[in-house]
Amino acid sequence: MAQELIMPDLGMDMQEALLINWTKAVGDVIKQGDIIAEVETDKTTVEVASPLGGKIMEFKFQPGENLQIGAVIGFVGVEGESAPVAPVAVVSTPAAQASAPVAPVSTSNGASTTDDGRFRISPVARKVAEERGIDIAQVSGTGPHGRIVKADVENFVAPAPAVATPVIAPTSVAQSVPVASGVPSQTTYGKLPVGDHVEIQDISKLRAKIAERMVLSKQQVPHFYITAEVNLDALSALRNQLNATIEDKAKRISVNDMLVKALALSVRQFPNFNTHFYGDKFVIHRQVNVGIAVALENGGLINVVAKDADKIAIGALAAHNREMIGRARDGKVKPEDVAGSTVTISNLGMFDVDNFVAIVNPPESLILAVGSAKSVPVVAVDGTLGVGTRMKITISVDHRVANGAEAGEFMAYLKNLLENPMRLLM
């Protein structure tokens, strides 16, 4: 009997993803874990692995349509079977239904509708139409059963009005103008400026998601910060010693790998910082999963997750981190790469940054910000002057979960681990 292919959870609080393409075809024989599709989320491109093995009998969606998490996206069976016949379903999120009431078909072009009068339209197509002020009743759908997909909305050209009325714009720097890209003329910060001295750009889905989460964090999470300076001489010496045994330079252990390990061990020692705040509940995680912030070429940011980072040997941890970061920068992350972080590290040391503070990634309660390692003059215990390597680190903490004294103890423990790095190997 043919089995249903279910759209897996992608992590990152995603409820849906845009189908870019199927990487397998109907009739192909696949194994469990084979990549069957590439989808686009608010953050990045993700490869979707099949939860089943067998012969692909049917795919229910076309590129350009949205796939809901948990939805049936196809069927897998054995040779000679056929996919079950099911009635056409309209996939719609509660948010989309609430924000877009049912409208009657009122034009000759006309989108396809269901028996109860709703438009067959993907959530992403509906969102684009709302952003651009497009009446979906005028859009013809090219998807299955006449469903409107994203490309239909993006390629839609409104019919010219019967009578063109000239508009004289007021001579104001902040005048209101229609913007073809879909940016509204009136924003939270007032009217958009226009003229040759400015350029208007759409905000990407990734930047919009980052903005949404950062505003949420800064508005609702009561942050406090603690900074310490770390002596890196011993850690640098140990890293050089370890890497001397690894011939392939691309596989060597980085300072960031050692920081991830130290953070994970510190969190294991202070489990309160592995606690997430959910209003009237605390969730204490038993796994220490460190989210590693990775900057992308398009200006975006994504966290890959080093799971059980407190338990994995430093060499294996470094190899796994390197693979995940590579996939993230190539836009080929796997769902498991980005799901399940319990604390986060953000390292700007490669940019000659003295120190900085990071914003907590809710519902997490702690993020570690790492500055640059620098050679500085230091005074030895005997009073002599020398040169040493120092680095500033800062923790941002959710004050609803921990207090300053506890965070101070945590920072002292982390600093001690980094200055006595042989403990990272135990």
Secondary structure as the mmCIF struct_conf table of DSSP 4:
data_model
#
loop_
_struct_conf.conf_type_id
_struct_conf.id
_struct_conf.beg_label_comp_id
_struct_conf.beg_label_asym_id
_struct_conf.beg_label_seq_id
_struct_conf.end_label_comp_id
_struct_conf.end_label_asym_id
_struct_conf.end_label_seq_id
STRN STRN1 GLN A 3 ILE A 6
HELX_LH_PP_P HELX_LH_PP_P1 MET A 7 ASP A 9
BEND BEND1 GLY A 11 GLY A 11
TURN_TY1_P TURN_TY1_P1 MET A 12 ASP A 13
BEND BEND2 GLN A 15 GLN A 15
STRN STRN2 GLU A 16 TRP A 22
BEND BEND3 THR A 23 LYS A 24
TURN_TY1_P TURN_TY1_P2 VAL A 26 GLY A 27
STRN STRN3 VAL A 29 ILE A 30
TURN_TY1_P TURN_TY1_P3 GLN A 32 GLY A 33
STRN STRN4 ILE A 35 GLU A 40
BEND BEND4 ASP A 42 LYS A 43
STRN STRN5 THR A 45 ALA A 49
HELX_LH_PP_P HELX_LH_PP_P2 SER A 50 SER A 50
BEND BEND5 PRO A 51 LEU A 52
STRN STRN6 GLY A 54 PHE A 59
TURN_TY1_P TURN_TY1_P4 PRO A 63 GLY A 64
BEND BEND6 GLU A 65 GLU A 65
STRN STRN7 ASN A 66 GLN A 68
TURN_TY1_P TURN_TY1_P5 ILE A 69 GLY A 70
STRN STRN8 VAL A 72 GLY A 77
TURN_TY1_P TURN_TY1_P6 GLU A 79 GLY A 80
HELX_LH_PP_P HELX_LH_PP_P3 ALA A 83 VAL A 85
HELX_RH_AL_P HELX_RH_AL_P1 PRO A 94 SER A 99
BEND BEND7 ALA A 100 ALA A 100
BEND BEND8 THR A 107 ASN A 109
STRN STRN9 THR A 113 THR A 113
TURN_TY1_P TURN_TY1_P7 ASP A 115 ASP A 116
BEND BEND9 GLY A 117 GLY A 117
STRN STRN10 PHE A 119 PHE A 119
STRN STRN11 ILE A 121 ILE A 121
HELX_RH_AL_P HELX_RH_AL_P2 PRO A 123 ARG A 132
TURN_TY1_P TURN_TY1_P8 GLY A 133 GLY A 133
HELX_RH_3T_P HELX_RH_3T_P1 ILE A 136 GLN A 138
HELX_LH_PP_P HELX_LH_PP_P4 VAL A 139 GLY A 141
BEND BEND10 GLY A 143 GLY A 143
HELX_RH_3T_P HELX_RH_3T_P2 PRO A 144 GLY A 146
STRN STRN12 ILE A 148 ILE A 148
HELX_RH_AL_P HELX_RH_AL_P3 LYS A 150 GLU A 154
TURN_TY1_P TURN_TY1_P9 ASN A 155 ASN A 155
HELX_LH_PP_P HELX_LH_PP_P5 ALA A 158 PRO A 161
BEND BEND11 ALA A 162 VAL A 163
HELX_LH_PP_P HELX_LH_PP_P6 ILE A 168 PRO A 170
BEND BEND12 THR A 171 THR A 171
TURN_TY1_P TURN_TY1_P10 VAL A 173 ALA A 174
TURN_TY1_P TURN_TY1_P11 ALA A 180 SER A 181
BEND BEND13 GLY A 182 GLY A 182
BEND BEND14 SER A 185 SER A 185
STRN STRN13 GLN A 186 THR A 187
TURN_TY1_P TURN_TY1_P12 THR A 188 TYR A 189
STRN STRN14 GLY A 190 LYS A 191
HELX_LH_PP_P HELX_LH_PP_P7 LEU A 192 PRO A 193
BEND BEND15 GLY A 195 GLY A 195
TURN_TY1_P TURN_TY1_P13 ASP A 196 HIS A 197
HELX_LH_PP_P HELX_LH_PP_P8 ASP A 202 SER A 204
HELX_RH_AL_P HELX_RH_AL_P4 LYS A 205 GLN A 220
BEND BEND16 VAL A 221 VAL A 221
STRN STRN15 HIS A 223 ASN A 231
HELX_RH_AL_P HELX_RH_AL_P5 ASP A 233 ASN A 243
TURN_TY1_P TURN_TY1_P14 ALA A 244 THR A 245
HELX_RH_3T_P HELX_RH_3T_P3 LYS A 249 LYS A 251
BEND BEND17 ARG A 252 ARG A 252
HELX_LH_PP_P HELX_LH_PP_P9 ILE A 253 SER A 254
HELX_RH_AL_P HELX_RH_AL_P6 VAL A 255 GLN A 269
BEND BEND18 PHE A 270 PHE A 270
HELX_RH_3T_P HELX_RH_3T_P4 PRO A 271 ASN A 274
STRN STRN16 THR A 275 TYR A 278
TURN_TY1_P TURN_TY1_P15 GLY A 279 ASP A 280
STRN STRN17 LYS A 281 ILE A 284
BEND BEND19 ARG A 286 GLN A 287
STRN STRN18 VAL A 290 ALA A 295
TURN_TY1_P TURN_TY1_P16 GLU A 297 ASN A 298
BEND BEND20 GLY A 299 GLY A 299
STRN STRN19 LEU A 301 ALA A 306
TURN_TY1_P TURN_TY1_P17 LYS A 307 LYS A 311
BEND BEND21 ILE A 312 ILE A 312
HELX_RH_AL_P HELX_RH_AL_P7 ILE A 314 ARG A 329
TURN_TY1_P TURN_TY1_P18 ASP A 330 GLY A 331
STRN STRN20 VAL A 333 VAL A 333
HELX_RH_3T_P HELX_RH_3T_P5 PRO A 335 ASP A 337
BEND BEND22 VAL A 338 ALA A 339
BEND BEND23 THR A 342 THR A 342
STRN STRN21 VAL A 343 ASN A 347
HELX_RH_3T_P HELX_RH_3T_P6 GLY A 349 PHE A 351
TURN_TY1_P TURN_TY1_P19 ASP A 352 ASP A 352
TURN_TY1_P TURN_TY1_P20 PRO A 362 PRO A 363
BEND BEND24 SER A 365 SER A 365
STRN STRN22 LEU A 366 VAL A 379
TURN_TY1_P TURN_TY1_P21 VAL A 381 ASP A 382
BEND BEND25 GLY A 383 GLY A 383
STRN STRN23 LEU A 385 ASP A 398
TURN_TY1_P TURN_TY1_P22 HIS A 399 VAL A 401
HELX_RH_AL_P HELX_RH_AL_P8 GLY A 404 GLU A 419
BEND BEND26 ASN A 420 ASN A 420
HELX_RH_3T_P HELX_RH_3T_P7 PRO A 421 LEU A 425
#
